[in-house]
Amino acid sequence: MNKENCLAYAQLKERGLENYGVAPAYDGEGVEELVFSFDRSKSYYVYEHGASEKDYRDYCDKLKESGFELYSSNAANGNSFATYFDGENIVNVSYISYKDVDKYIVREVSYLLISVDSIKNSALPCIGEKYEEITTVKVSLAGITALTVRLTDGRFLVIDGGMDRERIYNTLCKQNVLGGKPVVAAWMFSHAHGDHMNGFYHTLEDHAEDIVIERIIHGFPGESLYLPYKNYMEGVPNIEGEWMSRRVNKMYDYIAEKMPECKYTIAHAGQIFEYAGVKLEVLQTSENLYKKNMLDSNMSSVIYMLTMPNGKLLALGDGVDAASKILRKIYGKALRCDAVVLAHHAFNGGDEEMYYCAGATAAIWPLTLEGLVDKKLVGNFTNHFDYNSAKYNFIMSKDDESMTLYHGMSEEEIKHFTPKFDVKPAAEVCYEDRKNPKHYLTEAQAAEGYGDAPRYYGRGEETETFVVNPEDKTYEITISGVGRYEYDYYWNSFKRDGYVRMEESADGESRYVTFADLVNEAKLSFVDGVITVKVGPAGKNVLDLDTMTVKGGKREIPEE
């Protein structure tokens, strides 16, 4: 292949062509957009917006003509994925197509995603490995956010790292049937937050000589792709990006110093890894989120599906609402699984319809019982997951057992699980009954230009009023009898839906904030247990998403 005819040749040449993988240029009908990750793996990817399935097939044929061989392929819900390799370059090609229905606007989303890695910086997924079956698959919570899976050949998979100093290592040692050092076939990361990586650092700091890690799997975006999601202003330092990048560099440095033989694989959607008794699929990475959607670094979470002898396990990382909405739009009922690790510590993560698509029989709550009680997450829709919809609920315990079953037991034992909540018997739940929640405009009102706002999902003794004013195309919602926790959750729902905080103030326990997006403005208040939100057209508070600045109005950054 002539490198001058490769994908993004001019941009690659500026950055040092020899450090990057190369792939044939695309010549289909899509509109091309190049994204550099700027991370140590030298990864980059290209969106071909509006590309068709034919464009996907044609590009796969072009790869073959250029000397690439098909390494693996996958398909789900009408979407196609393939990995090609020519001895030096790894090319992952995806065709994504789905119908995006939002606020009564229907648009067809389709794109070709071409991700390119060099074999110098990333290893191919392992498939078809031979192994001897000597034990059973065992899944354990080894600390908040840390999940271990013992394979049938005695090695382990580890997802994320939690915060505990010794728990992961102790779990691996306790379940090690091989003797000698525990062997981690792959340590997979969802994203680069400390509560998902610190346990990994602790393990290498204390036990680098006592453990073997064969592979790291991650899909960390580069620093520049994280928007400064706490301060949406042009010129504000990208602090979050710096933090995330620092943790990633620390991981690379630790591995280089303590386990130089360890391989890296950069995760891309559609990849398949085959281990002893477990098939690991990468469902989604930050590449599947258009880069301007990276308003929250939790959205960069890699989402995995593990198929084991006794069922499928969906591991959502910190896939907050916007990320999980894209996930279920891409995969739909292909997300069907037997168990799900609830998103974002079972708090403010995973939208309701995504959990409905997954339809898991068992839920794994990645937090302690004390944390669950403190956040009042059971019997509360603030995490969008109805615990009654699962037959079994598992939670991390503080004793030697890695997980304890709290639901699906006797009534007395269930009460022990939720001592502060009214535990109701499991009920038949129909998603269709909740498909059009309260406080959502009618189609006619939306067409007339009324403002819009995120739906309120709270649950409890509250009463509500909903007042519409046709004169200025506004409406007002009043929700009474709620606590500060409910307000904080509703506040966060604006951020997750892409609204930007324009101004905020407090008076004692009372809270006031104005949010806006491209066309809507919402004034939110919390006073004496009453949430009030007035929603209307944005007026001067119109947001420019390209620069994250306000058109036609000065925005003040509120005091934290």
C-alpha positions in Angstrom: 0.0 0.0 0.0 1.4 3.4 -1.0 1.4 5.4 2.2 0.7 8.6 0.3 -2.7 7.1 -0.5 -3.5 6.1 3.0 -6.3 7.5 5.3 -5.5 11.0 6.7 -2.0 10.9 5.1 -1.4 14.7 5.4 -2.3 14.9 9.0 -0.4 11.8 9.9 2.7 13.1 8.2 2.6 16.2 10.3 2.7 14.1 13.5 5.3 11.5 12.3 3.9 8.9 10.1 6.2 6.2 11.4 4.5 6.2 14.8 1.0 5.6 13.5 -0.8 2.7 11.9 -2.0 3.3 8.4 -5.1 2.2 6.4 -6.3 2.7 2.8 -8.1 6.0 2.1 -11.9 6.0 2.1 -13.6 6.9 -1.1 -17.3 6.3 -0.3 -20.2 8.7 0.0 -19.8 9.7 3.7 -18.6 13.0 5.0 -15.1 12.5 6.6 -14.0 13.7 10.1 -10.7 12.8 11.6 -10.2 12.5 15.3 -6.7 12.1 16.9 -6.7 10.6 20.4 -3.3 12.1 21.3 -2.6 9.3 23.7 0.5 7.1 24.1 -1.0 4.5 21.8 -1.0 6.9 18.8 -4.6 5.8 18.0 -6.8 7.8 15.6 -10.2 7.2 14.1 -12.3 8.6 11.2 -16.0 9.1 11.1 -17.6 8.8 7.7 -20.9 10.5 8.5 -23.9 9.4 6.4 -22.1 6.3 5.1 -24.2 3.3 4.0 -23.9 -0.4 4.5 -22.6 -0.6 1.0 -19.8 1.9 1.9 -18.9 -0.5 4.7 -18.7 -3.5 2.4 -16.8 -1.6 -0.2 -14.2 -0.4 2.3 -13.8 -4.0 3.7 -13.1 -5.1 0.1 -10.6 -2.3 -0.3 -8.7 -3.4 2.8 -8.5 -6.9 1.4 -7.2 -5.5 -1.9 -4.5 -3.6 0.1 -3.1 -6.7 1.7 -5.2 -6.8 4.9 -6.8 -10.1 6.1 -10.0 -10.4 8.1 -9.1 -11.2 11.7 -12.5 -11.3 13.3 -16.0 -10.0 12.6 -19.2 -9.4 14.6 -22.7 -8.1 14.1 -25.6 -6.9 16.3 -29.0 -5.4 15.6 -28.2 -4.5 12.0 -24.7 -3.1 12.8 -21.5 -4.7 11.6 -18.0 -4.8 13.0 -14.7 -6.2 11.6 -11.0 -6.3 12.5 -8.4 -6.4 9.8 -4.6 -6.9 10.0 -1.7 -6.8 7.5 1.2 -7.7 9.8 1.8 -4.1 11.0 -1.5 -2.3 11.1 -4.7 -3.0 12.9 -7.9 -1.6 11.3 -11.3 -1.8 13.1 -14.2 -1.0 10.9 -17.8 -0.5 12.1 -21.0 0.3 10.3 -23.5 1.9 12.8 -27.1 2.7 11.9 -30.0 3.5 14.1 -33.1 5.6 14.3 -32.7 8.4 16.8 -36.0 9.6 18.2 -35.7 12.6 20.6 -38.1 15.3 21.4 -40.4 14.2 18.6 -37.6 14.7 16.1 -36.7 11.5 14.2 -33.4 11.3 12.4 -31.5 8.5 10.8 -28.0 8.1 12.2 -25.5 6.2 10.1 -21.7 6.3 9.9 -18.7 4.3 9.1 -16.1 4.3 12.0 -12.6 3.4 11.0 -10.1 3.0 13.9 -6.4 2.5 13.1 -3.7 1.2 15.5 -0.1 0.2 14.9 1.0 -3.2 16.1 3.8 -1.3 17.9 1.3 0.2 20.2 -1.6 -2.2 20.4 -2.0 -6.0 20.3 -4.7 -7.9 18.4 -7.5 -9.3 20.4 -6.8 -12.9 21.5 -9.2 -15.4 19.8 -9.2 -19.1 19.5 -6.7 -19.8 22.3 -6.3 -23.4 23.4 -6.7 -24.1 27.0 -7.2 -26.9 29.5 -10.4 -26.7 31.5 -9.6 -27.3 35.2 -12.1 -25.2 37.1 -15.4 -23.3 36.8 -16.1 -19.7 36.0 -16.5 -17.6 39.1 -17.5 -13.9 39.2 -16.7 -11.8 42.3 -16.9 -8.2 43.4 -13.4 -7.4 44.7 -14.1 -3.8 45.9 -16.3 -1.0 44.6 -16.1 -1.1 40.8 -13.6 -4.0 40.8 -15.0 -7.2 39.2 -12.9 -10.4 39.0 -13.8 -13.4 36.7 -12.0 -16.7 37.2 -11.6 -18.5 33.9 -11.9 -22.2 33.4 -8.1 -22.5 32.9 -7.5 -20.9 36.3 -6.5 -17.5 35.1 -8.5 -14.3 35.8 -10.1 -11.4 34.1 -10.3 -8.1 36.1 -12.6 -5.2 35.2 -11.5 -1.9 36.7 -9.8 -1.5 40.1 -11.9 -0.1 42.9 -10.3 1.7 45.8 -9.3 -1.0 48.3 -5.6 -1.6 49.0 -5.6 -5.4 49.2 -9.0 -6.7 48.2 -8.2 -7.5 44.5 -5.0 -9.3 45.3 -6.6 -11.2 48.2 -9.5 -12.3 46.0 -7.1 -13.5 43.3 -5.0 -15.5 45.8 -8.1 -17.0 47.5 -9.5 -18.2 44.2 -6.2 -19.2 42.6 -6.4 -22.9 41.7 -3.2 -23.0 39.7 -0.8 -22.5 42.5 2.1 -20.0 42.3 1.4 -16.4 41.3 -2.2 -15.6 40.2 -2.3 -14.9 36.5 -4.5 -12.1 35.1 -5.2 -12.9 31.4 -6.6 -9.4 30.9 -7.1 -6.4 33.1 -9.8 -4.3 31.5 -10.6 -0.7 32.3 -13.8 1.2 31.6 -12.4 4.7 32.1 -9.6 6.6 33.9 -11.3 7.8 37.1 -9.4 7.1 40.3 -12.2 5.0 41.8 -11.8 2.7 38.8 -8.0 2.6 38.7 -6.6 3.0 42.2 -6.9 -0.7 43.1 -4.8 -1.5 40.0 -2.1 0.9 41.2 -2.2 -0.5 44.7 -1.9 -4.0 43.4 1.3 -3.2 41.4 2.7 -1.1 44.2 2.4 -3.9 46.8 2.4 -7.1 44.7 4.2 -6.6 41.4 6.4 -9.6 42.2 3.5 -11.8 43.3 1.2 -11.5 40.3 1.3 -11.8 36.5 -0.7 -9.5 34.2 -0.6 -10.7 30.6 -2.7 -7.9 28.9 -4.2 -4.5 29.5 -7.4 -3.6 27.6 -8.5 0.0 27.5 -10.1 2.6 25.3 -9.0 5.8 27.0 -9.5 9.0 24.8 -6.8 11.5 24.6 -6.7 14.6 26.8 -8.0 17.0 24.3 -11.2 15.0 23.8 -12.5 15.6 27.3 -14.5 18.9 27.4 -14.1 20.9 30.6 -17.4 19.7 31.7 -17.5 21.6 35.0 -16.8 24.9 33.4 -18.2 25.3 29.9 -16.3 28.4 28.9 -13.8 29.1 26.2 -10.3 29.5 27.6 -11.0 27.5 30.8 -8.2 24.9 31.4 -9.3 21.4 30.5 -8.7 20.2 34.1 -10.6 17.0 33.7 -8.7 16.0 30.6 -5.4 16.6 32.4 -6.5 14.5 35.4 -7.6 11.6 33.1 -4.4 11.8 31.0 -2.3 11.8 34.1 -3.8 8.6 35.3 -3.4 6.9 31.9 0.3 7.9 31.8 0.7 6.6 35.3 -0.7 3.2 34.3 1.7 3.0 31.3 4.6 3.9 33.5 3.7 1.3 36.1 3.5 -1.4 33.6 6.7 -0.4 31.8 8.5 -0.5 35.2 7.0 -3.5 36.8 5.6 -5.7 34.0 7.3 -4.9 30.7 6.1 -8.1 29.1 2.5 -7.1 29.5 0.6 -6.4 26.2 -1.8 -3.6 25.5 -5.0 -3.8 23.3 -6.8 -0.6 22.5 -10.6 -1.4 22.7 -12.9 -0.7 19.8 -16.6 -1.6 19.5 -17.3 -5.0 18.0 -14.0 -6.6 19.1 -14.2 -10.2 20.4 -11.7 -11.7 22.9 -11.9 -15.4 23.5 -10.7 -16.7 26.9 -11.0 -20.0 28.7 -14.8 -20.3 29.2 -15.5 -16.6 28.5 -16.2 -14.6 25.4 -15.5 -11.0 25.9 -17.1 -8.4 23.5 -16.5 -4.7 23.4 -19.9 -3.0 22.9 -19.1 0.6 23.1 -16.2 3.0 23.6 -15.9 6.8 23.5 -15.5 6.5 19.7 -19.2 5.7 19.4 -20.0 9.1 21.1 -19.6 12.0 18.8 -16.7 14.0 20.3 -18.8 17.0 21.2 -20.9 14.8 23.4 -18.1 14.2 25.8 -19.6 16.6 28.4 -19.0 14.2 31.2 -15.8 12.0 31.4 -17.9 9.1 32.7 -19.3 8.9 29.1 -15.9 7.7 28.0 -16.5 4.3 29.7 -15.8 1.2 27.7 -18.8 -1.2 28.0 -18.2 -4.9 27.9 -20.4 -8.0 27.5 -19.1 -11.3 28.9 -20.6 -14.6 27.7 -20.0 -17.4 30.2 -21.2 -21.0 30.5 -24.1 -19.9 32.8 -25.1 -16.7 31.0 -24.2 -13.2 29.8 -22.9 -10.4 32.0 -23.2 -6.7 30.9 -20.6 -4.5 32.6 -21.6 -0.8 32.1 -18.7 1.0 33.9 -19.8 4.6 34.6 -21.9 4.8 31.4 -24.1 7.7 32.4 -27.5 8.4 30.8 -26.4 9.9 27.5 -23.9 7.1 26.9 -26.4 4.4 27.7 -29.0 6.0 25.5 -26.6 5.6 22.5 -25.8 2.1 23.6 -29.4 0.9 23.5 -30.1 2.8 20.3 -27.2 0.9 18.6 -27.9 -2.5 20.1 -31.6 -2.6 21.2 -32.6 -6.0 22.4 -29.2 -7.4 21.5 -28.3 -6.1 25.0 -30.2 -9.0 26.4 -28.2 -10.5 29.3 -28.6 -12.6 32.4 -26.8 -10.2 34.8 -25.9 -6.5 34.7 -23.4 -4.5 36.7 -25.4 -1.4 37.3 -23.9 1.8 35.8 -22.1 4.5 37.8 -22.2 2.7 41.1 -25.9 2.2 40.7 -26.2 6.0 41.0 -27.2 8.5 38.3 -26.3 6.1 35.5 -28.0 4.0 32.8 -31.3 5.2 31.3 -34.4 3.2 32.0 -35.1 1.9 28.5 -31.5 0.6 28.3 -32.1 -1.6 31.4 -35.4 -2.6 29.9 -33.5 -3.8 26.8 -31.0 -5.7 28.9 -33.8 -7.4 30.9 -31.3 -8.9 33.4 -32.4 -11.5 35.9 -29.7 -10.5 38.3 -28.3 -7.1 39.2 -24.8 -6.5 40.7 -24.7 -3.3 42.8 -21.1 -2.0 42.8 -21.2 -0.4 46.2 -21.5 -1.4 49.9 -24.7 -1.9 51.8 -23.9 1.3 53.7 -23.5 3.2 50.5 -26.7 1.9 49.1 -28.7 2.8 52.3 -27.0 6.2 52.5 -28.0 7.1 48.9 -31.4 5.5 49.2 -31.0 3.8 45.9 -33.3 0.8 46.5 -36.9 1.5 45.6 -35.8 4.8 44.0 -35.9 5.6 40.3 -33.0 8.0 40.6 -30.7 5.3 39.3 -33.3 4.4 36.6 -33.2 0.7 37.7 -36.1 -0.9 39.4 -34.7 -3.5 41.8 -38.0 -5.4 41.7 -37.4 -6.1 38.0 -34.5 -8.4 38.9 -35.0 -11.7 40.6 -31.7 -11.5 42.4 -29.7 -8.5 43.7 -26.1 -8.8 44.7 -24.1 -6.3 46.7 -20.5 -6.0 47.9 -20.0 -7.0 51.5 -17.2 -6.1 53.9 -16.4 -9.6 55.0 -14.5 -12.3 53.3 -17.3 -13.1 50.8 -17.0 -11.0 47.6 -20.7 -10.7 47.0 -23.8 -11.4 49.1 -27.3 -12.2 47.7 -29.9 -10.0 49.3 -33.0 -10.4 47.1 -34.6 -13.7 46.1 -34.4 -14.8 49.8 -36.9 -14.9 52.6 -38.9 -11.8 53.5 -36.9 -11.3 56.7 -33.7 -11.5 54.8 -34.9 -9.0 52.3 -35.8 -6.6 55.1 -32.2 -6.9 56.2 -31.1 -5.8 52.8 -33.3 -2.6 52.9 -33.9 -1.7 56.5 -34.9 1.8 55.7 -37.2 1.2 52.8 -40.7 -0.1 52.3 -39.9 -3.4 50.5 -42.7 -4.1 48.1 -43.3 -7.5 46.5 -42.0 -8.0 42.9 -44.5 -6.6 40.4 -45.1 -7.1 36.7 -43.4 -4.1 35.2 -44.3 -3.1 31.7 -41.9 -0.5 30.1 -44.7 0.7 27.8 -46.6 2.1 30.8 -43.6 4.3 31.6 -42.6 5.2 28.1 -44.1 8.7 28.2 -43.3 10.0 31.7 -44.9 13.1 33.3 -43.8 16.6 32.4 -43.1 15.8 28.8 -44.7 18.2 26.2 -47.3 17.0 23.8 -46.3 16.8 20.2 -48.5 19.8 19.4 -46.9 21.9 22.1 -43.4 20.9 20.9 -44.3 21.9 17.3 -45.6 25.3 18.6 -42.2 26.2 20.0 -42.6 25.6 23.8 -39.4 25.2 25.8 -38.2 21.7 26.8 -36.5 20.2 29.8 -35.4 16.8 31.1 -38.1 14.6 32.6 -38.4 14.4 36.3 -38.1 10.8 37.5 -38.5 11.2 41.2 -40.6 8.9 43.4 -42.2 9.3 46.8 -45.0 11.3 48.4 -44.7 14.4 46.2 -47.6 16.2 44.6 -47.3 18.0 41.3 -48.7 20.9 39.3 -48.1 21.5 35.6 -49.0 25.0 34.4 -48.8 26.1 30.7 -48.6 29.7 29.5 -49.4 30.0 25.8 -48.5 33.6 25.6 -44.7 33.2 26.1 -44.5 29.5 25.2 -43.5 28.5 28.7 -44.6 26.0 31.2 -43.9 25.6 34.9 -43.6 22.5 37.0 -44.0 22.4 40.8 -43.0 19.3 42.7 -43.6 19.4 46.4 -42.8 17.3 49.4 -39.3 16.3 48.1 -35.8 16.5 49.7 -32.5 17.9 48.7 -31.4 14.6 47.2 -34.3 14.7 44.7 -33.3 18.3 43.8 -29.6 17.3 43.3 -30.6 14.4 41.1 -32.9 16.6 38.9 -30.2 19.2 38.8 -27.8 16.6 37.4 -30.3 15.4 34.8 -30.0 18.8 33.0 -26.2 18.4 32.8 -26.5 14.8 31.5 -29.0 15.9 28.8 -26.5 18.5 27.5 -27.8 21.7 29.2 -25.2 24.2 30.4 -25.3 25.9 33.8 -25.6 29.7 33.1 -25.8 31.0 36.6 -26.4 29.6 40.1 -26.9 31.0 43.6 -27.9 29.8 47.1 -29.7 31.4 50.1 -29.3 29.1 53.1 -30.8 25.8 52.1 -32.5 27.3 49.1 -31.0 26.8 45.6 -31.5 28.6 42.3 -30.0 27.8 38.9 -30.5 28.7 35.2 -29.8 26.1 32.6 -29.8 26.5 28.8 -29.1 24.5 25.7 -29.2 25.6 22.0 -32.9 26.5 22.1 -34.3 26.0 25.6 -33.9 27.8 29.0 -34.9 26.4 32.4 -35.0 28.3 35.7 -34.8 25.7 38.5 -35.3 26.4 42.2 -35.5 24.4 45.4 -37.2 26.1 48.4 -38.7 24.5 51.5 -39.0 21.1 50.0 -40.5 22.3 46.7 -38.8 22.1 43.3 -40.0 24.6 40.8 -38.8 24.8 37.2 -40.0 27.3 34.6 -39.2 26.3 31.1 -39.2 28.4 27.9 -37.3 29.3 24.8 -33.7 30.2 25.4 -33.9 33.9 24.4 -30.4 35.4 24.8 -29.0 32.3 26.5 -28.4 30.4 23.4 -25.4 28.2 23.6 -22.7 27.7 20.8 -21.7 24.1 21.1 -18.5 24.6 19.0 -17.0 27.0 21.5 -19.1 26.2 24.6 -19.8 29.9 24.9 -23.0 31.9 25.1 -24.3 33.8 22.0 -25.8 37.2 22.8 -25.3 37.2 26.5 -22.5 37.2 29.1 -22.2 34.2 31.3 -20.9 34.4 34.8 -19.1 31.3 36.2 -20.7 30.7 39.6 -18.8 30.4 42.8 -18.3 26.8 43.8 
